[in-house]
Each structure stands twice: as C-alpha cells, then as structure tokens.
Amino acid sequence: MTLRSQRRLAASLLRAGLSRIWIDPEEADKVRSAITRAEIQTLVKEGRIRLLPKKGVSRGRVRARAGRRKGSGSRKGGRGPGKKQWVLKIRAVRRHLRTLRDRRQLSPENYRMLLGMAKGGTFQSKSHIDEYVKARQMLRKR
C-alpha cells in the first residue's frame, strides 16, 4: 500500500507540492495508518512528516551563455571606415613580422606568438612591434 493519500493530505496542510513532502521511512507504518487531516497534523508536529526546502533554479547555464553581445542584431550603423583601417594596419603589421622572420631576426616561435598577438589587436603599428620586441629582447643576436 502506498502513502499517496497521506502525502496529498500533508501537502494540503503544509501548503506545498507533493514532491516537497518528506515522510520518515522508519515510520511508514504509522503514517500509513493515519487517514484523517488531524492525524497527519500530529505526525507533522512529531516530525515524522516534514517539508523539504525549495529547490532553486540554477543560473549556471545562463552564466555560460552570457557573452559580449556583439552580434549583427546589436550593432547600429554600417561597417564604416573602421574595418578598412584595421585591414590596412594588420596587413602592415603582418608584413613587418614576416620580414623580421625572413631576416632571421625573430625565431619561428616568437614569430608565431607575435602573429597571434597581432591578430588580437595588441600592436598599433610597425614601430610598436619594434618597441615590444626590443623591450623583451626577442631579437636574435647575429
């Protein structure tokens, strides 16, 4: 025999859903014999039937989704001159890095690292690369 009706009565008394009602498994026989609201109320007072705490909704998935929101729907205005400026700048920077590598002033490892940094927008110009390379002593000794 199940405890369905007892669980339903307890849920009604405690003003909660059926899933939040906890019935002590040790006292299942005693609870099974209780068939009136008054008997269920006494079992609640004795602690044989309890109300479980509410479960919240995890915000983890929402946090994982939260991003920069830079999609096409969020942008106002056209592409503008910014894209053309970026293309000109990045081409010059990459060309300069290639020449440094071809002249064997940069090691292949440093070249790859600086290329990635250039893609991320670290360098503003060729002279900026030269400053960076000199400051970190990346130039090879002849």
C-alpha positions as CSV (number, residue, x, y, z in Angstrom):
1,M,0.0,0.0,0.0
2,T,1.3,3.5,-0.9
3,L,1.4,6.7,1.1
4,R,-0.2,8.7,-1.7
5,S,-3.2,9.9,0.2
6,Q,-1.2,10.8,3.3
7,R,1.3,12.7,1.1
8,R,-1.6,14.6,-0.5
9,L,-3.1,15.5,2.8
10,A,0.2,16.6,4.2
11,A,0.9,18.7,1.1
12,S,-2.5,20.4,1.5
13,L,-1.9,21.1,5.2
14,L,1.6,22.4,4.7
15,R,0.6,24.3,1.6
16,A,3.3,22.8,-0.6
17,G,3.6,20.5,-3.6
18,L,3.7,16.7,-3.3
19,S,7.4,16.5,-4.2
20,R,8.4,18.6,-1.2
21,I,6.8,16.3,1.4
22,W,9.2,14.0,3.3
23,I,7.9,11.0,5.1
24,D,10.2,9.2,7.6
25,P,10.8,5.7,6.1
26,E,11.2,4.3,9.6
27,E,7.7,5.4,10.5
28,A,6.0,4.4,7.2
29,D,3.6,2.0,9.0
30,K,2.5,4.7,11.5
31,V,2.0,7.2,8.7
32,R,0.1,4.6,6.6
33,S,-2.4,4.2,9.4
34,A,-3.1,7.9,9.6
35,I,-6.1,8.7,7.4
36,T,-7.5,12.0,8.7
37,R,-6.2,15.5,8.5
38,A,-5.9,15.7,12.3
39,E,-3.7,12.5,12.4
40,I,-1.5,13.9,9.6
41,Q,-1.2,17.2,11.5
42,T,0.0,15.3,14.7
43,L,2.6,13.4,12.6
44,V,3.8,16.8,11.2
45,K,4.2,18.1,14.7
46,E,6.1,15.0,15.8
47,G,8.4,15.4,12.9
48,R,7.5,12.2,11.1
49,I,6.3,14.2,8.1
50,R,8.4,17.2,7.1
51,L,8.5,19.9,4.4
52,L,11.7,19.8,2.3
53,P,13.3,23.1,1.4
54,K,12.5,24.7,-2.0
55,K,14.9,23.9,-4.8
56,G,16.1,27.0,-6.8
57,V,16.7,27.1,-10.5
58,S,20.4,27.0,-11.3
59,R,21.7,30.1,-13.2
60,G,24.8,28.3,-14.4
61,R,23.6,27.8,-17.9
62,V,22.6,31.4,-18.2
63,R,26.0,32.5,-16.9
64,A,27.6,30.2,-19.5
65,R,25.5,31.8,-22.2
66,A,26.2,35.4,-21.2
67,G,28.7,37.0,-23.6
68,R,29.7,40.2,-25.2
69,R,26.5,40.5,-27.3
70,K,28.3,41.9,-30.3
71,G,26.2,40.1,-33.0
72,S,24.8,41.8,-36.0
73,G,21.5,42.5,-34.3
74,S,23.2,44.6,-31.6
75,R,25.1,46.9,-34.0
76,K,24.0,50.3,-35.1
77,G,25.3,51.8,-38.3
78,G,27.3,50.3,-41.1
79,R,30.8,48.8,-41.1
80,G,32.2,52.3,-41.6
81,P,35.9,53.1,-42.1
82,G,37.0,51.1,-39.0
83,K,37.2,47.8,-41.0
84,K,39.3,49.3,-43.7
85,Q,41.7,50.9,-41.2
86,W,42.0,47.6,-39.4
87,V,42.8,45.7,-42.7
88,L,45.5,48.2,-43.6
89,K,47.0,48.1,-40.1
90,I,47.0,44.3,-39.8
91,R,48.5,43.8,-43.2
92,A,51.4,46.2,-42.4
93,V,52.0,44.6,-39.1
94,R,52.0,41.0,-40.5
95,R,54.2,42.1,-43.4
96,H,56.7,43.6,-40.9
97,L,56.7,40.4,-38.8
98,R,57.3,38.3,-41.9
99,T,60.3,40.5,-42.9
100,L,61.8,40.2,-39.3
101,R,61.4,36.4,-39.5
102,D,62.8,36.2,-43.1
103,R,65.9,38.3,-42.0
104,R,66.2,35.7,-39.2
105,Q,65.9,38.4,-36.5
106,L,62.9,36.6,-35.0
107,S,62.8,32.9,-34.1
108,P,59.9,31.0,-35.6
109,E,58.4,30.5,-32.1
110,N,58.5,34.2,-31.4
111,Y,57.1,34.9,-34.8
112,R,54.1,32.7,-34.2
113,M,53.5,34.2,-30.8
114,L,53.6,37.8,-32.1
115,L,51.4,36.9,-35.0
116,G,48.7,35.7,-32.6
117,M,49.1,38.9,-30.6
118,A,48.8,41.0,-33.7
119,K,45.5,39.2,-34.5
120,G,44.2,40.1,-31.1
121,G,44.9,43.7,-31.7
122,T,47.9,44.2,-29.4
123,F,50.1,46.2,-31.9
124,Q,49.1,49.5,-33.3
125,S,51.9,49.9,-35.8
126,K,55.3,48.5,-37.1
127,S,57.1,50.8,-34.6
128,H,55.0,49.4,-31.8
129,I,56.2,45.9,-32.7
130,D,59.8,47.1,-32.8
131,E,59.4,48.6,-29.3
132,Y,57.8,45.4,-27.9
133,V,60.5,43.1,-29.4
134,K,63.3,45.3,-28.2
135,A,61.8,45.6,-24.7
136,R,61.6,41.8,-24.4
137,Q,64.9,41.1,-26.0
138,M,63.4,38.8,-28.7
139,L,65.8,39.9,-31.4
140,R,68.3,37.2,-32.3
141,K,72.0,38.0,-31.9
142,R,73.9,37.8,-35.2
